[in-house]
Amino acid sequence: MRRRSRAGGEPVKARRRKATTQKRGTTPKIVRRRVSSTTGSETKVGRLIRERDEALEQQTATSEILASISGSMTDPKPVFDAIVRNLLRLLGTRFASVSLLHDGIIEMPAADGMPGIQSLTQLYPRPLDDTTVGGQAMLSRQVVQYAPIIGNPAVPATAQKIARDFSYDSIISAPMIRQDKVFGAISAAHHEPRAFDGKEIALIKAFADQAVIA
């Protein structure tokens, strides 16, 4: 014969089963918290791995450029080619180029990227002025970038035409300066109107510092 509670309610055994069920119901909450913590750890590890890989790629690029400098003391062209090649690889841009300034005239000894970009070099030599982004970087002695370019009233008409002709809509240019003298500029451009972030700006500035050694 089953005992009933003093209040005359349901059997004691049934009440005990209910209590057990309620305790089990709390278990999934603990599991969910552990899964969330694990996911956060995996995200942090992924970010650290990505940053490590980026640092290694930049070190490799720097080593290649420095090796080109030491092996080309009389001819800077291999150095410029190495800079352009590594900029394309690290930034994933549509093109990259090196411009040099001689007696108020801009030349473009190196350019690479999308098919047909070599025809960009045919626009040079040209006088130094602010109608191109590279020219603006040299005159201002600062990094200059635009995103978008096409239809942007802040961008000179000549720079917009070149962007339309070569299908890019964002560009960055860093001046090459040494001992307070401007030697040229390094430029890179994306097809889409995407601004270059802080890491990319620091990278192109570092490459400009290496290029000026050549």
Stockholm file with secondary structure:
# STOCKHOLM 1.0

chainA/1-214         MRRRSRAGGEPVKARRRKATTQKRGTTPKIVRRRVSSTTGSETKVGRLIRERDEALEQQTATSEILASISGSMTDPKPVFDAIVRNLLRLLGTRFASVSLLHDGIIEMPAADGMPGIQSLTQLYPRPLDDTTVGGQAMLSRQVVQYAPIIGNPAVPATAQKIARDFSYDSIISAPMIRQDKVFGAISAAHHEPRAFDGKEIALIKAFADQAVIA
#=GR chainA/1-214 SS CCCBCTTSCSBHHHHHHHHHHHHHHTHHHHHHHHHHHHHHHHHHHHHHHHHHHHHHHHHHHHHHHHHHHHHCSSCCHHHHHHHHHHHHHHHCCSEEEEEEEETTEEEEEEEEESTTGGGGGGGCSEECCTTSHHHHHHHHTSCEEESSCTTCTTSCHHHHHHHHHTTCCEEEEEEEEETTEEEEEEEEEESSCCCCCHHHHHHHHHHHHHHHHC
#=GC SS_cons         CCCBCTTSCSBHHHHHHHHHHHHHHTHHHHHHHHHHHHHHHHHHHHHHHHHHHHHHHHHHHHHHHHHHHHHCSSCCHHHHHHHHHHHHHHHCCSEEEEEEEETTEEEEEEEEESTTGGGGGGGCSEECCTTSHHHHHHHHTSCEEESSCTTCTTSCHHHHHHHHHTTCCEEEEEEEEETTEEEEEEEEEESSCCCCCHHHHHHHHHHHHHHHHC
//
